[in-house]
Amino acid sequence: MDNRPQRVGVLGGVRVPFCRRNTAYADVGDFGLSVKVLGSLVERFGLHGVELGEVAIGAVLRQATDWNLAREAVLSSGLAATTPGITTARACGTSLDNAILIASRIALGQIEAGIAGGADSTSDLPLGYSPRLRKRLLAIARARGWQDKLAAATRGFSLRELKPFFPTVAEPRTGLSMGEHCEKMARQWRIDRADQDRFALESQRKLAAAYEDGFFEDLVVPFRGVRRDGFLRPDTSLEKLAALKPAFDRSGAGTLTAGNSTGLSDGSAVVLLASEGWAAARGLKVQAFVRDAEVAAVDFVHGEGLLMAPTVAVARLLARNGLALQDFDYYEIHEAFAAQVLCTLRAWESEDYCRTRLGRDRPLGAIDPARFNVTGSSLAVGHPFAATGARLVATLAKLLERKGAGRGLISVCTAGGMGVAMILER
């Protein structure tokens, strides 16, 4: 019996244009966004009625009714009803983690093909209510007669119980938002406002050029009359970016703005992964192969930067595969904030950080800017939390297919001080 892992291919992916919240997808929700991209993937690869080994779909902001999101989306996708689905969440790394999940099962021979992806709507927020109101509603449900129900509903009632709670991106253990944490990182690594704005402008220019080049023609499926990402601003400039006020630190020292930070977004993305044999049997081409992946976490509660975990994940990945940071043709690094990416790049060039935190004898070094996020990334595209990882996988796989050979690195930072990384090669 051959127990060696089999190669896992990325066959391709699709996504909807990412939109600003409360715009074109305001009434769609995670389920509708998931069904749209799954159905589009089924159409693209001729998977009507096909049973896959697994579909992993995640969402960070999920309604209580979407507890079985992936399975319900599968049943509306055109895939065989016998295809299972698993619903997941690892904050911003959700769909990249789903790609790891599907790839691992294929590599072990448990399944031959699967879909990984995610969807998030910041327009359709899951509202919460006070513990007192929840207990009151449960007490009403338990009560048998109308008199008991009325008593449960009115006893000690206060209008303050009706105030809804909106989900936030604040870290429960620090009380700080992701942006506030990133401001601390920017100060620690001395990342100034001008560098952040230049980085954001470059992301916008790259995305605009990629659309004009037709790169996204088979990756982005029009939806609700939208054909391009709602965050794309081809007419922006350094002057316009410099005029924006700080969004998180208004003390006068803040450097993060709406222009150099990702905006609240709605969207979804999925990728199809399979063994070589499964792809060949259906006449489908493999764009790239999954070589390896890694997940890491940092102790942000006790002083580490919240969004620095990708530095650790990538370092481990490189060491395990005997690679240098420069051994890649493309880098797809999620841009939660311009400052977050710039901190990561500076850390990899820091002798002290690489020695004391990453256990390296020498710095990982610099990345060639010409190979970095060559079609733009989250600052220009948008960032529906659970959809970004699948977007990066689909983008990198197509870049490698167009090149005909090579290797690419994906990195995503997440809330909770985690990082997810993956290597694709062709």
N, C-alpha and C positions, 0 to 999 in steps of 0.2 A: 504493500500500500504506500502510495506517494503522499507524504504529509507536508510537502513543501507548499508554501503559499502560492496561489496563482495570481498572475498580474491582473490589476484592476484598471480598466480603461474608463476615461471620461469621454462619453460619446457626444455630449453637447448639452446646452442649457437654454432656457428662455427666462425672460422677466418682463414685467410690465414697466412702462416708464415710471420712475419714482416721482411722487407728487408731494407738494407741500400739504400739510394737514388742513382739513376743512376746505378742500378744493374739489377736484373731480371725483375723488374716491370717498368723499365724506360719509356716504351712506352704504358703502360696500362691506366693510368689516373684514376680519381675518379669513372667514370662511369663503366669502366671495372672491377675495384676492387669491386664495389658495386654489380654488376650483379653476379660476381663469388660467393660471400658469400651468397647472397640471393638464388641463384640457388642451392647451396649446402645445405642450410637449408631446402628448398623445398624438395629436394631429401631425406634428413635424416628423415623428419617427414611426408612424403607422402602428401604434400600439393599441388600437381599438380591440377590446375583448381579450387582450393579452394579460396573463397572470404573471405579475412580478413577485420577487421574493419578499420585498419590503418597500414601503414608502414612509420615509421619516420627514415629517413636516413639523416645524416649531413656530411658536409665537411667544413673544415676551409679554405683551399686553393682551391677555386673552379673556374673553367673556366667560362667565361660568357655564354658559350653554355650549361653549366650544371645548369642553373638557376632552372630547374625543375627536379633535379637529382633523387630524390626518386621516383617520378611517372614514369619517364623513365626507371629506373632500375626495377620497378615492372613489367612493360610491357615486359621486357626481362627475367623475373625470372621464369616463369612457374606458378605463381599465376594467379587467375582469373583476367581478364582485368578490372573487376569491383572493384578491390581493390584500394582504394585511397592511395596517398603517399604525405608526407609533407617533405620538405627540410629545415633543421635547421642548426644553428651554435651557440655554446657557447664555442668557443675556445676548450681547451683540455677536457672540461666537456661535449662536444656535445652529445656523445652517451649515457652517463649516464643520462643526462638530457632527452634524447629521451626515455629511459626506464621509467623515471618518468612520462613523457607525456603519454605513452601508458598505464602504470599501473594506472594512475589516471582515464583515460577514461574507463578502464575495471572496476575499483572499483566503479565508478559512474553508471555502467550499460549501458553506451552509446555504448560500443562495447564488444564483447566476447573474441576477440583475436587480437593480433597485433605483429609487429616486430619492434624492435628498433636497431639502429646501426649507423655506420659511416665509412667513408673511407677518406683517405688522401694520396696524392702523392706529395712528395717534389721534385720529379724528373720532373713532368709535371707542372711547375709553371705558374700561370696566370700572364703574364707580363703586365705592365702598360706603358703608354706613357705620354709625357709631355702634360699639358693642352693646350699649343699652337698647338701641333700636333692634338689633339682631335678636337679642334675648327676648324682647317684647314680641316680635313676630313669631318666634318659636313658641312662646307661651300661648299666643293666640291660636296657633296651629294645634297645640296639645289640648287646649280647652275643648270640652264636649258640647256644652249647651251655649246658647247665644248669650245668656247672662254672664257665664264664666268668660266667654270671649270678650264681651264688652268690658268686664272688669280688668282683664289682662291688658286690654288696649288702652285703658284710661288711667290705671293706677300709677300715680307718680309721674305722669307724662309731662314732658317739657318739649317745647318747639325746637330746642337746640338739638334734640335727638335726630331731627330730620335733615340736619346739615350733611351733605355728601362729602366724602373724602375722595380727592382726585389722586391717582397714582403719580408718584414723583420719581425722579432719578436720583434722589438723595440716598446716600449710603446709610443704612440703619445704624451702623456702628460708629459713625462719625458725625452724622447729621449734615454732611456736606454734599452738595451736588457734584456730579461728574465734572462740570465746568469749574467749580471751586477747587476741586482736587487738582485739576489740570493747571489752574493758575499757580498753585503751589509748586507743581513740577516745573513750570516755566521759570519761576523765580530761582529754583534750585539749580537748573541747568542754564540759566541766563539766556533764555530765548526771548528776544525782543519783539515788539509789535511789528516792526517793519519786515522782519524775516517771516513772520507768520502771514502777513498780508501778501507778500511776494509768493509764498508757497501756495496760498489759496488761489491767487490769480493764475498761477501756472496750471493748477488742476482744472480751472475753468477753460483755459485755452486748449488744453489737451483734449478735454471732452468735446468741445466744439469742433475741433479738427477731426476727431474720430467719427463724429456724426457726418460731417461733410465728406469724409472718405468712404462712408458706407459700411464702416466696421460693424455697426449694430443692426444691420438690416435683418439678419436672421436671429439675433439675440433678443431684441426688444420688440414685443408684440403690442400694437396699438390697443388702447383700452379706454373706454369712455370718452372717445374723441381726442385722447392725448397720444402724441407720437414721440415726444421727447421729454426728458426729465425736467420737472418743474423748477429745479434749482439751477438749471443752466442759465448763466448770464453772460453771453458772449460780448456784451457791450460794457462789462465792468472794467474798472481800471484801478490802479493803485491809489489814485486820488479819491475815488468813490469809496474804496475800502478804508482808507485812512480817515474818512469823515464819520465812520460808524462809531457809536459809543460802546464802551465795554459792556458786556452782557452779564458778567458774573461778579466782578469786583469793581464797584463804583467808587472806591476810595480815591481814585486818581492814579492808582498804580496798576490797574487792570489792563490786560493786553488781549484777552479773548473777546471777540465780537461775533455778531451774527454772520459776518462775512468770512471769518476764518475758523468758524465752528460749524458742524453739521446742524441743519435745521430739523425740526420735528417732521417726520415723513410718513407717507403711506405707500406700501408697495409689497411685491412678492417676487420670488425667484426660485427656480428649481433646476437641478442638473440630473442627467441620466448617467448612471455608472453600470458597468457590466464586465463580465469576463470576456476574453478575446474570442472564445468559442461561441458564446451567446451572440456577440456582435456579428461574427462571421456568418453564422447560420441565418441571420436576418439581413445580410448584405449591408450592415451598418459599419461606418468607419470609426475608428478610435482616434480622437483628437490628441489625447495625451494620456499618460499613465500616472497613477498615484504611486509615488515612491515611498513616502513615509509621512508621519504626522506626529505632533506633540502638543500637549496641553500643560500649562504651568500656572502657578499662582504666586502672588507676592503678599507680604505682611504689611499691607497699607495702613492698618490700624496703628502700627508701631513705627511709622516713619517712612516706609517705602512708598514710591509714587504709585498711585492707584492704577495707572494705565501703563506701567512698565513691565508687566508680566511677559509681553511678547519678546523682550530682550532675553529672557530666560528660556522661553520655549524654543526660540530660534537657535540659541547657543547649544542647547541640548541636541536639537535636530542635526545641526552641523557636525557636532562631535560624533554622534552615532553613525553618521553616514560618511565620515571622513572628508567633509567638504569645507571649503572656506566661504566666507560671506560673499566673496567676489565671483564664485563659481556658478553664477546664474545669468541667464540671458534676459530675464524679466523679473521684476519685483512687484507684487500686488499687495500693497500695504494699506490697510483700512485707515482712512483719515477721519477719525472721530473729531479731532481738532488738529489744526496745523501744528500747534505747540506740542501735542502728544507725539506726532511723527518726528518732529525735529528733536525732541528729547530722546526718543529711541535711537535715532541716527547718531546723536552726539554721544550717547552712552556706549554704543558699539565702537566708537572711536576713542573712548576714554580708557587709558591704561589702568588707572586706579579702579574704575568700575568693573572692567572685565576681569581684573585680578581678584578683587575682594568679593564681588557679587557673583560673577560667572565662573570663577575658578579657572581662568585662562592665563596662560603664560604671557600672552601679548594681546593687544586690542584686536577685535574682530575686523576693524578697519572701516573704510568708507565704501559707499555704494555709488556706482556710476549713475549720475542723474539721468542720462539718456536711456537707461533701462528701467527707470522707476515710474510706476503708475502711468504708463505711456499713453493710455486712452483716458486719463483723468480718473478720479476716484471719488470718495464719499463727499468731500467738500462741494463738489460740483454736481454729483449724481444724486445725492440724498442718502439717507441712512434709515430705512425701515429696519429696526433692530435685527429681527430674525432673518431678514432677507439678504443681508450684505454678504455673508460668507458664500452662499451659492452664487451670487453675482460675481464674486472674485474668482471662484473656480471656473465658471463658464467663460469669463473674460480671458483668464490665463490659458485655458485649454485651447481657445480659438487662436490666441497669439502664437502659441507653440505650433499649432497646425499650419498657420500661415507661414511661419518661418521654416517649417519642414523638419526641424530638429531643435534640441536645446533643453533647457531646464529652467523652471521658474519657482519662486518662493512666494507663499501667501502668509500673511500675518494679520491677526485681528486681536485688538484689545477688547476687554469686556468689563462691565460693571462687576463689583465684587473683587477686583484685583486679579483677574484671570487673563490668560492669553492663549490663543490657539494658532498653530502654524502648520503648514503642509507644503510638501515638495511635489510638484508635477514635473514630468519629463517626457520627452518624445525622442 
